Amino acid sequence: MITKNKILAYILAIILFVVAAMLYLTADSKGFPDGHLTELDRAERPLFYVSSILSLLAGFFLLYLARFNKTANTNRTFYRTLIFLFLVVLIIVSTDWYFIETLDYGLGG
């Protein structure tokens, strides 16, 4: 039987896979066409790679959760996973904001 949480887990997994692909492509396209990276680009690139990997792993975990866990266990684990994802996104966004503020928005001197 497919419950509301399992459908939500499938939808979130698909969204996380798309986010992981977008973050990876954004990290690959950092810098100027000649290959020069500003300080901000050098600081953000590993952050985008790590967040892309975390999004991919969270997507696989949610697929596993939706497919193989029982309903009683899925509810508890699903909400804990959502809280964890929210905290991870909050940490990544605040770290990126710190890089942007500290490194003058990537502007040169």
N, CA, C and O of each residue as an XYZ file, in Angstrom:
436
protein
N       0.834     -1.173      0.000
C       0.000      0.000      0.000
C       0.888      1.249      0.000
O       1.833      1.354      0.781
N       0.572      2.167     -0.869
C       1.350      3.398     -0.971
C       0.676      4.471     -0.123
O      -0.492      4.806     -0.321
N       1.438      4.996      0.822
C       0.914      6.030      1.705
C       1.339      7.406      1.202
O       2.107      7.540      0.249
N       0.807      8.419      1.881
C       1.118      9.802      1.517
C       2.611     10.086      1.700
O       3.211     10.785      0.884
N       3.209      9.550      2.759
C       4.626      9.781      3.013
C       5.514      9.106      1.965
O       6.571      9.632      1.618
N       5.096      7.960      1.467
C       5.888      7.289      0.437
C       5.855      8.078     -0.868
O       6.869      8.187     -1.558
N       4.704      8.619     -1.201
C       4.608      9.444     -2.406
C       5.462     10.697     -2.245
O       6.166     11.100     -3.170
N       5.395     11.312     -1.061
C       6.240     12.473     -0.780
C       7.722     12.118     -0.856
O       8.525     12.917     -1.339
N       8.089     10.941     -0.389
C       9.483     10.514     -0.440
C       9.944     10.345     -1.885
O      11.063     10.731     -2.224
N       9.099      9.774     -2.739
C       9.448      9.645     -4.159
C       9.606     11.014     -4.817
O      10.552     11.237     -5.573
N       8.692     11.921     -4.532
C       8.756     13.262     -5.119
C      10.012     13.998     -4.645
O      10.712     14.621     -5.443
N      10.292     13.919     -3.339
C      11.496     14.568     -2.817
C      12.771     13.953     -3.385
O      13.750     14.660     -3.624
N      12.762     12.659     -3.598
C      13.939     12.005     -4.187
C      14.184     12.529     -5.602
O      15.326     12.807     -5.968
N      13.137     12.663     -6.388
C      13.295     13.185     -7.747
C      13.780     14.625     -7.706
O      14.655     15.009     -8.483
N      13.214     15.428     -6.799
C      13.660     16.821     -6.671
C      15.126     16.879     -6.258
O      15.878     17.707     -6.771
N      15.541     16.013     -5.340
C      16.935     16.003     -4.897
C      17.882     15.573     -6.016
O      19.001     16.079     -6.100
N      17.456     14.655     -6.867
C      18.300     14.266     -8.005
C      18.473     15.437     -8.972
O      19.567     15.658     -9.492
N      17.401     16.181     -9.210
C      17.489     17.350    -10.093
C      18.379     18.424     -9.471
O      19.192     19.035    -10.164
N      18.228     18.654     -8.166
C      19.058     19.638     -7.472
C      20.528     19.229     -7.510
O      21.402     20.074     -7.700
N      20.807     17.934     -7.329
C      22.188     17.451     -7.380
C      22.802     17.690     -8.758
O      23.960     18.095     -8.863
N      22.035     17.442     -9.799
C      22.549     17.685    -11.154
C      22.781     19.169    -11.393
O      23.789     19.550    -11.988
N      21.865     20.004    -10.940
C      22.022     21.449    -11.137
C      23.212     22.000    -10.350
O      23.945     22.848    -10.859
N      23.411     21.535     -9.132
C      24.551     21.992     -8.337
C      25.873     21.556     -8.959
O      26.842     22.315     -8.966
N      25.909     20.331     -9.480
C      27.125     19.848    -10.120
C      27.436     20.668    -11.373
O      28.588     21.037    -11.602
N      26.429     20.950    -12.173
C      26.654     21.743    -13.381
C      27.034     23.181    -13.036
O      27.841     23.792    -13.736
N      26.465     23.721    -11.973
C      26.837     25.066    -11.540
C      28.284     25.108    -11.075
O      29.004     26.063    -11.366
N      28.712     24.089    -10.361
C      30.101     24.036     -9.895
C      31.062     23.896    -11.069
O      32.154     24.465    -11.053
N      30.662     23.146    -12.080
C      31.520     22.980    -13.259
C      31.612     24.243    -14.096
O      32.620     24.463    -14.768
N      30.586     25.074    -14.069
C      30.595     26.270    -14.908
C      31.105     27.509    -14.186
O      30.972     28.618    -14.703
N      31.682     27.345    -13.007
C      32.222     28.484    -12.266
C      33.434     29.050    -12.988
O      34.192     28.313    -13.619
N      33.610     30.344    -12.895
C      34.800     30.986    -13.443
C      34.552     31.628    -14.791
O      33.440     31.627    -15.320
N      35.632     32.177    -15.328
C      35.590     32.839    -16.623
C      35.858     31.831    -17.731
O      36.337     30.732    -17.453
N      35.559     32.180    -18.988
C      35.797     31.241    -20.090
C      37.263     30.839    -20.264
O      37.547     29.763    -20.790
N      38.188     31.681    -19.833
C      39.599     31.319    -19.962
C      40.087     30.421    -18.833
O      41.255     30.033    -18.812
N      39.208     30.089    -17.897
C      39.567     29.183    -16.821
C      39.935     29.870    -15.519
O      40.177     29.197    -14.518
N      39.983     31.188    -15.511
C      40.330     31.914    -14.282
C      39.194     31.801    -13.268
O      38.024     31.979    -13.605
N      39.554     31.508    -12.039
C      38.582     31.444    -10.952
C      38.863     32.561     -9.963
O      40.005     32.759     -9.548
N      37.829     33.285     -9.589
C      37.992     34.303     -8.556
C      38.072     33.604     -7.199
O      37.886     32.391     -7.102
N      38.350     34.379     -6.164
C      38.413     33.798     -4.825
C      37.067     33.212     -4.421
O      37.006     32.159     -3.787
N      35.999     33.894     -4.789
C      34.662     33.403     -4.465
C      34.383     32.090     -5.189
O      33.816     31.167     -4.605
N      34.778     32.004     -6.461
C      34.573     30.765     -7.212
C      35.362     29.616     -6.602
O      34.864     28.494     -6.513
N      36.596     29.896     -6.182
C      37.410     28.850     -5.563
C      36.825     28.413     -4.227
O      36.968     27.252     -3.843
N      36.172     29.318     -3.518
C      35.551     28.960     -2.243
C      34.231     28.220     -2.441
O      33.908     27.303     -1.687
N      33.468     28.623     -3.460
C      32.150     28.015     -3.669
C      32.203     26.676     -4.386
O      31.323     25.839     -4.182
N      33.186     26.458     -5.201
C      33.230     25.236     -5.997
C      33.192     23.963     -5.140
O      32.370     23.088     -5.412
N      34.055     23.823     -4.109
C      33.940     22.620     -3.274
C      32.619     22.546     -2.519
O      32.091     21.457     -2.294
N      32.085     23.695     -2.127
C      30.792     23.710     -1.436
C      29.699     23.160     -2.344
O      28.846     22.396     -1.892
N      29.715     23.537     -3.607
C      28.717     23.030     -4.548
C      28.906     21.541     -4.823
O      27.924     20.810     -4.947
N      30.148     21.085     -4.921
C      30.385     19.657     -5.126
C      29.905     18.840     -3.931
O      29.261     17.805     -4.103
N      30.213     19.296     -2.737
C      29.792     18.567     -1.533
C      28.274     18.565     -1.407
O      27.686     17.533     -1.085
N      27.635     19.697     -1.655
C      26.175     19.739     -1.557
C      25.522     18.907     -2.659
O      24.438     18.359     -2.456
N      26.168     18.807     -3.822
C      25.647     17.945     -4.878
C      25.710     16.475     -4.459
O      24.765     15.719     -4.682
N      26.808     16.085     -3.861
C      26.944     14.697     -3.396
C      25.952     14.403     -2.276
O      25.345     13.333     -2.248
N      25.784     15.353     -1.350
C      24.809     15.162     -0.269
C      23.383     15.059     -0.805
O      22.590     14.259     -0.308
N      23.056     15.856     -1.807
C      21.718     15.782     -2.406
C      21.502     14.436     -3.088
O      20.422     13.852     -2.997
N      22.523     13.955     -3.764
C      22.414     12.657     -4.431
C      22.231     11.532     -3.411
O      21.388     10.654     -3.597
N      23.017     11.558     -2.340
C      22.890     10.529     -1.304
C      21.538     10.597     -0.603
O      20.935      9.562     -0.319
N      21.058     11.804     -0.324
C      19.745     11.948      0.313
C      18.640     11.454     -0.617
O      17.665     10.859     -0.159
N      18.785     11.697     -1.921
C      17.805     11.183     -2.876
C      17.767      9.668     -2.895
O      16.691      9.071     -2.923
N      18.949      9.036     -2.880
C      18.990      7.570     -2.828
C      18.410      7.040     -1.523
O      17.722      6.020     -1.518
N      18.684      7.731     -0.414
C      18.129      7.306      0.869
C      16.606      7.402      0.863
O      15.926      6.505      1.362
N      16.073      8.475      0.305
C      14.617      8.608      0.262
C      13.982      7.570     -0.658
O      12.881      7.092     -0.384
N      14.667      7.217     -1.747
C      14.159      6.132     -2.591
C      14.143      4.807     -1.833
O      13.184      4.039     -1.918
N      15.219      4.552     -1.094
C      15.268      3.345     -0.274
C      14.166      3.361      0.774
O      13.491      2.357      1.001
N      13.996      4.505      1.401
C      12.984      4.636      2.447
C      11.585      4.388      1.895
O      10.777      3.705      2.525
N      11.303      4.933      0.735
C       9.971      4.784      0.146
C       9.732      3.368     -0.377
O       8.605      2.874     -0.349
N      10.776      2.731     -0.845
C      10.588      1.429     -1.482
C      10.630      0.259     -0.504
O       9.819     -0.661     -0.611
N      11.557      0.281      0.443
C      11.814     -0.932      1.217
C      11.406     -0.889      2.678
O      11.330     -1.947      3.302
N      11.143      0.257      3.250
C      10.765      0.320      4.661
C       9.279      0.105      4.847
O       8.474      0.390      3.960
N       8.932     -0.401      6.011
C       7.521     -0.588      6.340
C       6.894      0.749      6.717
O       7.604      1.710      7.015
N       5.584      0.809      6.705
C       4.873      2.062      6.907
C       5.128      2.671      8.282
O       5.348      3.878      8.381
N       5.105      1.878      9.333
C       5.280      2.414     10.687
C       6.671      3.017     10.856
O       6.825      4.068     11.478
N       7.663      2.363     10.313
C       9.028      2.855     10.423
C       9.273      4.020      9.473
O      10.088      4.895      9.766
N       8.588      4.043      8.353
C       8.788      5.085      7.353
C       8.370      6.448      7.873
O       9.059      7.438      7.627
N       7.266      6.520      8.581
C       6.777      7.810      9.070
C       7.798      8.489      9.972
O       8.101      9.668      9.791
N       8.322      7.758     10.930
C       9.282      8.333     11.871
C      10.564      8.733     11.154
O      11.074      9.832     11.370
N      11.083      7.868     10.313
C      12.336      8.137      9.614
C      12.171      9.247      8.587
O      13.092     10.039      8.383
N      11.025      9.319      7.944
C      10.787     10.341      6.925
C      10.852     11.740      7.524
O      11.496     12.624      6.959
N      10.199     11.948      8.648
C      10.198     13.283      9.249
C      11.566     13.647      9.810
O      11.966     14.810      9.748
N      12.277     12.692     10.345
C      13.643     12.959     10.790
C      14.540     13.323      9.612
O      15.398     14.198      9.724
N      14.338     12.653      8.496
C      15.120     12.948      7.303
C      14.806     14.354      6.791
O      15.716     15.067      6.369
N      13.552     14.760      6.819
C      13.186     16.112      6.397
C      13.828     17.171      7.286
O      14.299     18.194      6.790
N      13.848     16.935      8.581
C      14.499     17.885      9.492
C      15.993     17.949      9.212
O      16.578     19.032      9.200
N      16.613     16.792      8.986
C      18.038     16.757      8.672
C      18.326     17.500      7.369
O      19.284     18.270      7.301
N      17.520     17.282      6.345
C      17.716     17.975      5.068
C      17.553     19.478      5.228
O      18.305     20.248      4.631
N      16.588     19.901      6.020
C      16.400     21.326      6.268
C      17.628     21.934      6.941
O      18.070     23.021      6.569
N      18.173     21.237      7.924
C      19.367     21.739      8.609
C      20.574     21.781      7.683
O      21.359     22.727      7.736
N      20.734     20.772      6.837
C      21.856     20.752      5.893
C      21.735     21.901      4.898
O      22.724     22.578      4.616
N      20.549     22.125      4.370
C      20.339     23.228      3.429
C      20.600     24.567      4.121
O      21.197     25.463      3.523
N      20.166     24.711      5.358
C      20.407     25.937      6.108
C      21.903     26.178      6.311
O      22.365     27.311      6.176
N      22.658     25.139      6.630
C      24.108     25.272      6.811
C      24.788     25.632      5.501
O      25.667     26.493      5.481
N      24.398     24.992      4.409
C      25.027     25.262      3.114
C      24.717     26.681      2.651
O      25.606     27.379      2.163
N      23.479     27.110      2.797
C      23.104     28.465      2.376
C      23.813     29.513      3.227
O      24.279     30.523      2.700
N      23.900     29.286      4.525
C      24.588     30.260      5.373
C      26.086     30.284      5.097
O      26.703     31.346      5.175
N      26.684     29.149      4.778
C      28.104     29.125      4.417
C      28.337     29.865      3.114
O      29.299     30.625      2.998
N      27.473     29.655      2.132
C      27.594     30.362      0.860
C      27.399     31.865      1.058
O      28.113     32.661      0.449
N      26.450     32.261      1.894
C      26.242     33.675      2.179
C      27.477     34.276      2.834
O      27.866     35.401      2.520
N      28.095     33.528      3.744
C      29.320     34.001      4.397
C      30.435     34.202      3.373
O      31.147     35.206      3.417
N      30.590     33.253      2.454
C      31.615     33.394      1.404
C      31.343     34.623      0.550
O      32.263     35.378      0.238
N      30.094     34.827      0.172
C      29.746     35.960     -0.685
C      30.011     37.276      0.030
O      30.565     38.202     -0.564
N      29.628     37.371      1.284
C      29.831     38.608      2.039
C      31.317     38.864      2.310
O      31.780     39.999      2.199
N      32.052     37.827      2.659
C      33.456     37.996      3.008
C      34.320     38.287      1.788
O      35.268     39.068      1.874
N      34.008     37.674      0.668
C      34.834     37.808     -0.529
C      34.282     38.842     -1.515
O      34.555     38.759     -2.712
N      33.523     39.795     -1.031
C      33.028     40.937     -1.803
C      32.301     40.542     -3.082
O      32.535     41.126     -4.140
N      31.440     39.574     -2.987
C      30.589     39.139     -4.105
C      31.386     38.686     -5.329
O      30.848     38.651     -6.435
N      32.634     38.345     -5.146
C      33.472     37.884     -6.257
C      34.027     38.996     -7.114
O      34.575     38.727     -8.183
N      33.902     40.240     -6.681
C      34.417     41.363     -7.454
C      35.922     41.486     -7.255
O      36.442     41.230     -6.169
N      36.590     41.870     -8.288
C      38.037     42.064     -8.199
C      38.370     43.422     -7.637
O      37.488     44.261     -7.453
N      39.637     43.641     -7.365
C      40.046     44.900     -6.756
C      40.699     45.769     -7.689
O      41.104     46.873     -7.325
